[in-house]
Amino acid sequence: MAIFFSNLPEALVGAVAMRAEGRPARAVMAIWLGCAVLLVAAVVAGRALAGGLSDQVLAVALAFADGAVLASLADTLMPEAYEHGRPVNAFATAAGFLLSFSLAS
């Protein structure tokens, strides 16, 4: 659930950008459907491969993944959001964090 909600805004922005470049709607949908299929495959493969790892190894892997997500947010999404979305962007950021935190609890 959290993965879906965290990727949905980025997918929408990407789809709008592709349509603005003149790509057909069918091609845009095919690209995002392909991305969704790859994500599901990655989740299944990750679960199969990491299922037997120790808690310490999983903690390091999760910390690395969290850092990559934060770097991506800070580098690409947040600057654009703050440029175009004032003043509601701070509330949207807090609401997204609260939803993700609540789902993880």
ChimeraX attribute file (.defattr): number of C-alpha atoms within 10 A of each C-alpha:
attribute: neighborCount
match mode: 1-to-1
recipient: residues
	/A:1	9
	/A:2	15
	/A:3	9
	/A:4	10
	/A:5	12
	/A:6	13
	/A:7	11
	/A:8	12
	/A:9	12
	/A:10	12
	/A:11	14
	/A:12	12
	/A:13	12
	/A:14	14
	/A:15	19
	/A:16	15
	/A:17	13
	/A:18	15
	/A:19	14
	/A:20	10
	/A:21	9
	/A:22	9
	/A:23	13
	/A:24	11
	/A:25	13
	/A:26	8
	/A:27	13
	/A:28	17
	/A:29	12
	/A:30	11
	/A:31	13
	/A:32	15
	/A:33	12
	/A:34	12
	/A:35	13
	/A:36	14
	/A:37	12
	/A:38	12
	/A:39	13
	/A:40	12
	/A:41	12
	/A:42	12
	/A:43	12
	/A:44	11
	/A:45	12
	/A:46	11
	/A:47	11
	/A:48	10
	/A:49	10
	/A:50	12
	/A:51	10
	/A:52	9
	/A:53	10
	/A:54	9
	/A:55	9
	/A:56	9
	/A:57	11
	/A:58	14
	/A:59	12
	/A:60	11
	/A:61	13
	/A:62	12
	/A:63	12
	/A:64	12
	/A:65	12
	/A:66	12
	/A:67	12
	/A:68	12
	/A:69	12
	/A:70	12
	/A:71	12
	/A:72	12
	/A:73	13
	/A:74	12
	/A:75	11
	/A:76	10
	/A:77	15
	/A:78	16
	/A:79	12
	/A:80	12
	/A:81	16
	/A:82	13
	/A:83	10
	/A:84	11
	/A:85	13
	/A:86	10
	/A:87	11
	/A:88	11
	/A:89	15
	/A:90	14
	/A:91	11
	/A:92	13
	/A:93	13
	/A:94	11
	/A:95	12
	/A:96	15
	/A:97	14
	/A:98	12
	/A:99	14
	/A:100	16
	/A:101	11
	/A:102	10
	/A:103	10
	/A:104	9
	/A:105	5
